[in-house]
Amino acid sequence: MDYSKYAKLSPFELKDALIGVASGKANRTMLNAGRGNPNFLATTPRRAFFRLGLFATAEAELSYSYMSNGIGGLPKIEGIEGRFQRFVAEHQEQPGVSFLGRSISYVRDQLGLPASEYLHEIVEGILGCNYPVPPRMLRISEEIVKHYLVREMVGGYMSPSDLDVFAVEGGTAAMTYIFDSLKQNKVLKEGDTVAIGLPAFTPYIEIPELNNYRLKEVHINADPNQDWQYPDAELDKLLDKAVKVFFLINPSNPPSVKMDERGLERIAGIVKEKRPDLIILTDDVYGTFADDFRSLFATCPNNTLLVYSFSKYFGATGWRLGVVATHRSNVVDAKLKDLSQADKSELAGRYASLVPDVSKLKFIDRLVADSRTVALNHTAGLSTPQQVQMVLFALFAVMDENDVYKGQLKKVIRRRETALYRELGIPARTDANEVDYYTLLDLEDIARRLYGDEFAAWVKKNVAPTELLFRIANETGIVLLPGSGFGTLHPAGRASLANLDEYEYAAIGRALRTMAEETYEMFQKEARPKK
């Protein structure tokens, strides 16, 4: 089979061809280790969501209680807290209801937010009976999500009151909106240069090249020989004032390694001393799987746009829940003030229907408007049931003071990694900055660790990476995504450690080891022929 025709495909398109090959043999289980979709999920906040829906429906029926034909009205705030307390008392044996009762107390006593207003917001929100008001995010829901982001992403480096948050349809929607709004607001223009931290989620590499933007790319390459950290020489590319935006995934995808303190401080120093104008765009979706995670949003708060998705940590890819967070004093707003008068006049016309004085309209609110082509700004915003589930996820995490849920998830994915490498026959790499949501199977490195430098050199010369992935799929039924599609400089396959069970990762390790042994036999026959 000629595999060269697949060489330029995105790894997410290539996977379909690999799945076809891997599933083509009867009496064999196809193991798709290429998917990032986790096979675990948080159940308590989901139980709470569905129980809340029952209470909310009863609240709606109170308004039209004289009717018996299934018609309800908008829920009323008067007396809602007392009615909810009775609901909790009558159903306290149900885990979701118990969590809801505790969450109301937490919101009132720990976060200092009005319990009745919060309760009315999520009751109305779960019913989906009103437009999201304000469109950026429901007011109290935004405050709760701010507390979650501060806890998980930035620690004590800023207060929730320092943040503005926009709830969006997942992290990918966040990126789409941000790039579009930066362009619409003249902050990014065709031909401008953006730096991309590699390896990276493939679409992030592809977006700047699209006709929508036509941006120039500078690659900031993480070094596998430095535990996938960015060398100083690579980060120093950010000193070039032509670079308008630096965007990255932290922890990375696919090496699944968080940026270390040296890297964080290096970038912070560059921003403070040489590049106070630099915009940083960081996608921190895997940060909640890391030990002692700290985002660039913590070290460079005024320069960083934070994108976070609830999809992986809570097993909620189908919910499409994400946020964009900015510091209330940020470099993008400063750039808007420094635009030429001609650009300001053009933008004043664009946003004139929203506010009397467009010059005071913050970037994050322009982001909201641009997400609905401005004219439909009043219908912008994430659906209110989605926002309610997001809030319940956030509360579930912040109320878990001992990080029991987080500890269990870390244990699950790290046991899977151990099983894979144990059966492969080489020890898994250990590094304090590894997150282990993915593992990058560096083909040359594995060959070297199994059979030495000479074999590794032979594999690199004689086995094309894409062909090898198809051989793996054909001979073992295992699907891995090509590391090259994520911008890796070495031939590699990405395996998710989130979407299969432990015994299946052990099976993957055994199958890859068997294939390595067969390839080594070929090497011995071809490279070391008998005299």
C-alpha positions in Angstrom: 0.0 0.0 0.0 1.3 3.5 -0.9 1.1 5.5 2.3 2.7 8.7 0.8 -0.7 10.1 -0.2 -1.5 10.5 3.5 1.6 12.4 4.4 0.1 15.9 4.3 -3.2 15.1 6.1 -3.9 16.6 9.5 -3.5 13.9 12.1 -7.2 14.1 12.9 -8.0 13.3 9.2 -5.2 10.7 9.0 -6.7 8.9 12.0 -9.8 7.9 9.9 -7.5 6.1 7.4 -5.6 4.4 10.3 -8.8 3.3 11.9 -9.9 1.7 8.6 -6.7 -0.2 8.4 -6.7 -1.2 12.1 -10.3 -2.5 12.1 -10.0 -4.3 8.8 -9.2 -7.8 10.2 -11.8 -10.1 11.7 -11.5 -11.5 15.2 -9.2 -8.6 16.3 -10.0 -5.7 18.6 -9.1 -2.3 17.3 -7.4 -0.2 20.0 -7.7 3.5 19.2 -5.1 5.2 21.3 -5.2 8.3 19.1 -8.3 9.9 20.7 -7.9 12.5 23.4 -11.5 11.9 24.6 -11.3 10.6 28.2 -13.2 7.5 29.2 -13.7 8.8 32.7 -16.0 11.6 33.9 -17.2 13.4 37.0 -20.5 12.0 38.1 -21.4 14.0 41.2 -21.8 17.4 39.4 -23.9 15.6 36.8 -26.2 14.0 39.4 -26.5 17.5 40.8 -27.4 18.9 37.4 -30.2 16.5 36.8 -31.6 16.8 40.3 -31.5 20.5 40.0 -33.5 20.2 36.8 -36.3 18.5 38.7 -36.4 21.2 41.3 -36.3 23.9 38.7 -39.2 22.4 36.8 -41.3 22.3 40.0 -40.4 26.0 40.5 -41.6 26.8 37.0 -44.9 24.9 37.6 -45.5 27.0 40.8 -46.2 30.1 38.6 -49.0 28.4 36.7 -50.1 25.9 39.4 -53.8 26.5 38.6 -53.2 24.7 35.2 -52.7 21.0 34.8 -51.7 20.8 31.2 -47.9 21.0 31.5 -47.5 24.7 31.3 -45.0 26.5 33.7 -43.8 30.0 34.1 -40.6 31.8 34.9 -39.3 30.9 38.4 -39.7 33.5 41.1 -36.9 34.5 43.5 -39.1 35.2 46.4 -38.9 32.3 48.9 -36.8 30.2 46.6 -34.1 29.5 49.2 -36.7 28.1 51.7 -38.3 25.9 49.0 -34.9 24.6 48.0 -34.0 23.7 51.7 -37.3 21.7 51.9 -36.3 20.0 48.6 -32.9 19.1 50.0 -34.4 17.8 53.3 -36.8 15.6 51.4 -34.2 14.1 49.0 -31.0 14.3 51.1 -30.2 10.6 50.6 -29.6 11.3 46.9 -25.9 12.2 46.2 -26.6 14.9 43.7 -29.1 16.7 46.0 -26.7 16.5 48.9 -24.0 18.1 46.8 -26.4 20.9 45.7 -27.3 21.6 49.4 -23.6 21.9 50.3 -22.8 24.0 47.3 -25.4 26.6 48.2 -23.8 26.9 51.7 -20.4 27.1 50.1 -21.4 29.9 47.7 -22.9 31.9 50.5 -20.4 31.2 53.4 -17.1 30.7 51.6 -17.5 32.8 48.4 -19.6 35.5 50.0 -22.2 35.5 47.1 -25.9 35.9 47.6 -27.4 32.5 47.9 -31.0 33.3 46.8 -29.7 35.2 43.7 -27.4 32.3 42.8 -30.1 29.8 43.3 -32.5 31.7 41.1 -29.8 32.2 38.5 -29.1 28.4 38.1 -32.8 27.5 38.4 -33.6 29.8 35.5 -30.4 28.8 33.8 -31.0 25.1 33.8 -34.5 25.7 32.5 -33.0 27.6 29.5 -36.1 29.9 29.7 -34.2 33.2 29.2 -31.4 34.7 27.1 -28.0 34.6 28.7 -27.9 38.0 30.5 -25.3 39.5 30.4 -24.3 37.7 27.2 -20.7 37.3 28.3 -21.6 35.1 31.2 -24.3 34.9 33.9 -23.2 37.2 36.7 -22.8 35.0 39.7 -21.8 32.0 37.5 -18.9 34.1 36.3 -17.8 34.9 39.9 -17.8 31.2 40.7 -15.8 30.2 37.6 -13.3 33.0 38.5 -12.7 31.3 41.8 -12.1 28.0 40.1 -9.6 29.5 37.6 -7.7 31.2 40.4 -7.5 28.0 42.4 -6.4 25.8 39.5 -4.4 28.1 37.2 -2.9 31.0 39.1 -2.9 30.3 42.8 -2.2 33.3 45.0 -0.9 35.4 42.1 -4.2 37.3 41.6 -7.6 37.7 43.0 -10.9 36.6 41.3 -11.8 40.3 41.1 -8.8 40.8 38.8 -10.4 38.7 36.1 -13.0 39.0 33.3 -14.4 35.8 31.9 -16.3 34.9 28.7 -18.0 31.5 28.7 -17.7 29.8 25.2 -18.3 26.5 23.5 -15.1 24.8 24.4 -11.4 25.8 24.0 -11.5 25.5 20.2 -14.3 28.0 20.0 -12.2 30.3 22.3 -9.3 30.2 19.9 -11.5 30.8 16.9 -13.1 33.8 18.5 -9.8 35.3 19.8 -8.1 35.1 16.4 -11.1 36.6 14.6 -11.5 39.5 17.2 -7.8 40.3 17.2 -8.0 40.7 13.4 -11.3 42.6 13.5 -9.8 45.0 16.0 -6.6 45.7 13.9 -4.4 44.1 16.6 -3.4 41.4 14.1 -3.1 42.2 10.4 -2.3 40.1 7.4 1.4 39.4 7.2 2.0 39.9 10.9 4.2 37.3 12.7 3.0 35.0 15.4 5.1 32.5 17.5 3.8 29.0 18.1 5.1 26.8 20.9 5.7 23.3 19.4 4.7 20.6 19.6 1.1 21.8 19.5 -2.5 20.8 18.8 -2.5 20.6 15.0 -5.3 23.1 14.3 -3.3 25.8 16.2 -0.5 25.3 13.7 -2.9 25.5 10.8 -5.1 28.5 11.8 -2.5 31.3 11.1 -1.9 29.9 7.6 -5.6 30.2 6.6 -6.7 32.9 4.1 -8.6 34.5 6.9 -5.4 35.6 8.5 -2.3 34.8 6.4 0.1 35.2 9.3 3.7 34.4 9.3 4.8 31.7 11.8 7.8 31.4 14.1 8.2 28.1 15.8 9.3 28.0 19.4 10.5 24.3 19.7 10.5 22.4 22.9 13.5 20.1 23.2 12.9 16.4 24.0 16.5 16.2 25.3 15.6 18.9 27.9 12.4 17.1 29.0 10.3 18.9 26.5 11.1 22.4 27.9 11.7 25.4 25.7 15.4 26.2 25.6 16.4 29.8 26.2 17.6 30.2 22.6 14.1 29.3 21.4 12.3 31.6 23.9 14.7 34.4 22.8 12.9 34.4 19.5 10.2 36.3 21.3 12.6 39.2 21.6 11.9 40.0 18.0 9.4 42.9 18.0 7.9 41.5 14.8 6.3 38.8 16.8 2.9 40.1 17.8 1.5 37.0 19.6 3.0 33.9 21.2 0.5 31.1 21.6 1.1 27.7 23.2 -0.5 24.8 25.0 0.6 24.4 28.6 0.9 21.5 29.6 1.9 20.6 26.0 0.0 18.4 23.5 1.3 15.8 22.8 4.4 15.6 25.1 2.0 16.4 28.0 4.6 18.3 30.0 4.0 21.6 31.9 6.4 24.5 31.5 8.9 24.5 34.3 9.7 27.5 36.6 12.8 28.4 34.5 10.7 28.7 31.4 7.9 30.7 33.2 10.4 33.1 34.6 12.3 33.4 31.4 9.2 34.5 29.5 8.1 36.8 32.4 11.6 38.4 32.2 11.3 38.9 28.4 7.9 40.5 28.8 8.9 42.8 31.7 12.2 43.9 30.3 12.0 43.8 26.5 8.5 42.9 25.2 5.8 44.6 27.3 3.8 44.7 24.1 3.7 40.9 23.5 0.4 39.2 23.6 0.5 35.6 25.0 -2.3 33.2 24.3 -2.2 30.1 26.5 -4.4 27.0 26.3 -4.2 25.3 29.7 -6.8 22.5 29.3 -4.4 19.9 30.8 -3.2 22.1 33.7 -5.6 20.4 36.2 -3.8 17.0 35.6 -0.4 18.5 36.6 1.2 18.7 40.0 1.5 22.3 41.4 0.5 23.8 38.1 1.0 27.5 37.4 -0.1 29.2 34.2 1.6 32.0 32.3 -1.5 33.9 33.2 0.0 33.9 36.7 3.4 35.2 35.8 2.4 37.5 32.9 -1.2 38.4 33.8 -1.4 41.7 31.9 -0.1 40.1 28.7 -1.9 36.8 28.7 -5.2 35.6 27.4 -6.1 32.4 29.2 -8.1 29.7 27.4 -9.4 26.8 29.5 -11.7 24.0 28.7 -13.6 21.8 31.1 -13.7 19.0 28.6 -10.8 16.7 29.6 -10.8 17.0 33.4 -14.5 16.5 33.9 -15.0 14.1 30.9 -17.2 16.7 29.3 -16.1 16.9 25.6 -19.7 16.7 24.5 -20.8 19.6 26.7 -18.6 22.1 24.9 -17.6 24.1 27.9 -14.8 26.6 27.9 -13.8 30.1 29.0 -11.6 33.0 27.9 -10.1 34.9 30.8 -8.4 38.2 30.7 -6.9 40.5 33.4 -8.9 43.6 33.8 -5.7 45.6 32.9 -4.4 43.9 29.8 -2.1 44.6 26.9 -4.8 44.1 24.2 -7.0 46.9 25.7 -3.8 49.1 25.7 -3.2 48.3 22.1 -6.8 49.3 21.2 -6.1 52.8 22.8 -3.0 53.1 20.7 -4.6 52.4 17.3 -4.5 55.1 14.6 -7.4 57.5 14.5 -8.5 56.0 11.2 -8.7 52.5 12.8 -10.5 53.9 15.8 -13.1 55.6 13.6 -13.7 52.4 11.7 -14.1 50.4 14.9 -16.4 53.1 16.3 -18.7 52.4 13.4 -18.4 48.6 13.9 -19.5 48.7 17.5 -21.7 51.8 17.5 -24.9 49.8 18.2 -23.5 48.5 21.5 -22.3 51.5 23.5 -22.3 55.3 23.2 -18.5 55.4 23.7 -16.8 52.6 21.8 -13.3 53.7 23.1 -14.3 52.3 26.5 -15.5 48.9 25.2 -13.0 46.3 26.4 -11.5 43.6 24.2 -13.3 40.8 26.0 -16.7 42.5 25.3 -15.7 43.0 21.7 -14.9 39.3 21.6 -18.5 38.6 22.7 -19.9 40.9 20.1 -17.7 39.6 17.3 -18.7 36.0 18.1 -22.2 37.0 16.9 -21.1 39.4 14.1 -21.8 42.3 16.4 -25.4 42.9 15.2 -26.5 39.8 17.1 -24.6 40.6 20.3 -27.8 40.5 22.3 -28.2 36.8 21.6 -24.5 36.0 22.2 -23.2 33.8 25.0 -23.1 30.2 26.0 -26.5 28.5 26.5 -27.6 28.9 30.1 -27.9 25.1 30.8 -24.3 24.7 29.7 -23.3 27.5 32.0 -25.0 25.8 34.9 -23.2 22.5 34.3 -19.9 24.5 34.1 -20.6 26.1 37.4 -21.4 22.8 39.1 -18.1 21.4 37.7 -16.3 24.4 39.1 -17.9 24.1 42.5 -17.2 20.3 42.6 -13.5 21.1 42.2 -13.2 24.1 44.6 -15.2 22.3 47.3 -12.9 19.3 47.1 -10.3 20.7 49.4 -8.2 17.6 49.5 -8.3 17.1 45.7 -9.7 13.6 46.0 -11.1 13.6 42.5 -7.9 15.1 41.0 -5.8 12.5 42.9 -7.9 9.6 41.5 -7.6 10.8 37.9 -3.8 11.2 38.2 -3.5 7.7 39.6 -5.6 6.3 36.7 -3.6 7.8 33.9 -0.3 7.1 35.5 -1.1 3.5 36.1 -2.0 3.3 32.4 1.3 4.8 31.4 3.2 2.3 33.6 1.4 -0.6 32.1 2.2 0.5 28.5 5.9 1.0 29.1 6.2 -2.1 31.3 5.0 -4.3 28.5 7.0 -2.4 25.9 10.1 -3.3 27.9 11.4 0.2 28.8 10.8 2.3 31.9 8.5 5.3 31.5 10.3 8.6 31.8 9.8 10.3 35.1 9.8 14.0 35.4 8.1 16.3 37.9 6.7 18.3 35.1 5.0 15.4 33.2 1.3 15.3 33.2 0.8 12.0 31.4 -2.5 12.7 29.7 -0.6 11.7 26.5 2.6 10.0 25.9 4.8 10.6 22.9 6.3 7.4 21.6 9.5 8.7 20.0 10.3 5.9 17.6 14.0 6.5 17.3 14.4 6.8 21.1 12.5 3.6 21.7 14.6 1.8 19.1 17.8 3.1 20.8 16.6 2.1 24.3 15.6 -1.4 23.2 18.5 -2.3 20.9 21.1 0.4 20.8 22.3 3.3 18.6 23.0 1.3 15.4 19.5 -0.1 15.3 18.0 3.4 16.0 20.0 4.9 13.1 18.8 2.0 10.8 15.1 2.6 11.8 15.4 6.3 11.1 16.9 5.7 7.7 14.7 2.8 6.5 11.3 3.3 8.1 9.1 6.2 7.2 7.1 7.4 10.2 3.7 7.5 8.4 4.3 4.0 6.9 5.2 2.7 10.4 2.0 4.0 11.9 0.1 2.2 9.1 2.1 -1.0 9.7 1.3 -0.7 13.4 -2.4 -0.3 12.6 -2.4 -3.1 10.1 -0.3 -5.7 12.1 -1.5 -4.9 15.6 -4.9 -3.1 15.3 -3.5 -0.1 17.3 -4.1 3.5 16.2 -1.5 6.2 17.1 -1.5 9.7 15.7 1.6 11.0 14.0 3.7 13.3 16.1 4.8 15.2 13.0 1.3 16.5 12.7 1.8 18.3 16.0 5.1 19.8 15.0 7.5 17.3 16.6 11.0 17.3 15.1 11.5 13.6 15.7 9.4 10.7 14.2 6.9 9.8 16.9 3.4 8.5 17.6 1.0 10.2 20.0 -0.9 7.9 22.4 -3.6 9.2 24.7 -3.5 7.7 28.2 -7.1 8.8 28.8 -9.4 6.9 26.6 -8.6 3.2 27.1 -8.4 0.9 30.1 -5.2 -0.2 31.8 -5.2 -3.8 30.4 -5.6 -2.3 26.9 -2.5 -0.1 27.4 -0.7 -3.2 28.5 -1.8 -4.9 25.3 -0.5 -1.9 23.2 2.8 -2.2 24.9 3.1 -5.9 24.2 2.1 -5.5 20.6 4.6 -2.7 20.0 7.3 -4.7 21.7 6.6 -7.7 19.4 6.7 -5.4 16.3 10.0 -4.0 17.6 11.4 -7.5 17.9 10.4 -8.3 14.3 11.9 -5.1 13.0 15.1 -5.9 14.9 15.3 -9.3 13.2 14.9 -7.5 9.8 17.7 -5.2 10.8 20.0 -8.1 11.7 19.4 -9.7 8.4 19.8 -6.6 6.2 22.3 -4.6 8.1 24.4 -7.4 9.5 24.3 -10.2 6.9 26.1 -13.4 7.8 29.4 -14.0 6.1 
